């Protein structure tokens, strides 16, 4: 698993870059070479790697939100 961890983070970062490139492309803006490369690489990734990257992002975001929500809105009991 430790060998795949850097790949998951790379895929996650690539997905974020590709998402930004897609938004720019939909608005009709010109893409940079780096954005075009990220978009092409993301499109060539297998479905399971895309799903893993999106799932890791979702789980991380949910976990962070849950933790911060608990710290901010949690009630401490008086002892």
PyMOL commands that set and color helices and strands:
alter all, ss='L'
color gray80, all
select helices_A, chain A and resi 2-26+33-44+47-73
alter helices_A, ss='H'
color red, helices_A
deselect
rebuild
show_as cartoon
